[in-house]
């Protein structure tokens, strides 16, 4: 791609002009030619780098993946994370990086409109013939912390990396998520990036509603609903095809799909007793000594899922405020890992 530098800088300052004007502090030199001072060495990155997989977790927290030639970049805005995967190296932030990030990502300023005015009104090309651009430091100070990490290893699917960064950020933020839950979720990062909806998990971890994280973890199980039925059919037919291929063919050709609650029960048979007990205790559910733990856990987990997803009169009066959400979500994360290990270690029968 080729990026127009004038248009990029114009977009950055136009956004600042609009931000201040909408809050009753119009910038005196709004609309005049202004830019972030840069060196010739910055030009190639500004003009030819690409930006992809942009994710805005909040107005002040943004991540994106970048690429130029044979180098790959992780951009973070508003994150002070320490847990960056080992293949990455943090590099100095340049005017090129900031220009690309601010022109293409919706990053909300952290300063007040009055403070922004003091920094932006210091000059422009029309009023000062010697104007050489706003300094990088001045523009950086307006926005949340911008960091850049580089690697030579391509990461076409970055969401597992994003999730690890989000978890590390949560470890010292004042959120409802406690450290035990974070540690368990970090273990989820070891699962296959193609099998886990890390994008959904990323967005849920900063949500003030704990139900969002529960639903994200539940979604990690949903795509496996067809496993038991498709596996059994594959065995019956003595087929060498994987359960995923069989399930896909059943849905595409016959319009078949698995029943949710029954499929969930079959999956929870792979979960540890400890996790099943904890998910119930986290919901303040009594566990009779003679009860079928898998059946009770299935019924309560599925009921909770429905009450969070659907709005019905029966669900309207249901309150989850008394739940121990960290216990519920920690147990769900453990269940996800056990189920995935069981499902994806399964080998289809051979025709020997």
PyMOL commands that set and color helices and strands:
alter all, ss='L'
color gray80, all
select helices_A, chain A and resi 5-21+40-48+95-104+113-120+136-142+159-170+179-188+198-205+210-222+227-236+243-254+260-268+273-282+293-309+313-316+325-344
alter helices_A, ss='H'
color red, helices_A
select strands_A, chain A and resi 50-58+61-68+71-77+89-91+146-151
alter strands_A, ss='S'
color yellow, strands_A
deselect
rebuild
show_as cartoon
